[in-house]
């Protein structure tokens, strides 16, 4: 599965890369080069970030499923304990 960004997100990411280069590197980077760098990051590093995010989500969901038993558990066969000793004959 390839990781793709919307056009708006890609444009924002490219602008951010360009700003980073302007503020932190000796030379600026053009839009085409920033887009190529973004593509490289998405292909090379994106899957590792995506896989970690999936693992984190799975862990969180598993913890919630384990808590489900505690949150919604109902005691069984409690009629007589709630009623006291019962009706006298």
N, C-alpha and C positions, 0 to 999 in steps of 0.2 A: 504494500500500500504506500503510495507516495503521499507526502505531506504537502498540501497546497494551501496557500493563503488567498483570501479574497483580494480582488484588485485594490480595494481601499486599504486593507491591511498591508499588502505588499508595497503600495506607494508610501505609506507611513513608515514602514520598516526601511525602505530605501532612503527616505529623507533622514531618518534617524542615523543610519550608517554614514551618510554624507556629513551630517552634523558632527558625529563622533570623530571622523577623520579631520574635519575642519578644526576641531577643538583639541585633538590629542595627537595628531600625526603631523609630520613635517610637510606633507603634501596633501592637497584635497583629493577627493575621489569623485569621479563623474557618475552620473546617473546610471549609465550602462555598466560601469565597473561595479558600482554598488549593487545593482541588480544581479550581476553574475556572482558576487560574493554572497548575497542573500541566497541564491539558488544553491550554491555550494554548501552553505550552512544547513539549509533545509534537507539536502540529500545526505550529507555526511553526519551532522550532529542531531538533526531533527528526530530521527528514529530513536536515538538514545533518550532524548527528552520525552518523547511520546511514550516509549515503553515504561519509563519511570513513572510518568503520570498515570498510566493504566495500572501499574503495580500499586501505586498509592491509593487509587480509587478502589481497587479490589480489596486492599487491606482494610480500608475504611468501611466498605460494605460488609465484609466478613465480620468485623467488630460489631457493626449494627445488627447483623443477623444473630450473632451470639447473644446480644443484649435483648433481642426480641423475646426470648423465652422468659426473661426476668420481667420485662415491661408488661407483657400481656398475659402472664400466667394466672390461672384461676385455680384455686384449691378445689379438689374434687370431693364429693360426698360430704358436704358440710351442713346439710339440712338439719340433722339432729344436733350437731354441736351448736348451731345458731339458735335452735328452738329450745334448748335446755334439755330437760330429761324427757320431754315428750308429754303426751296426754295420759292421764290416769284413767283406769277403767273401773 
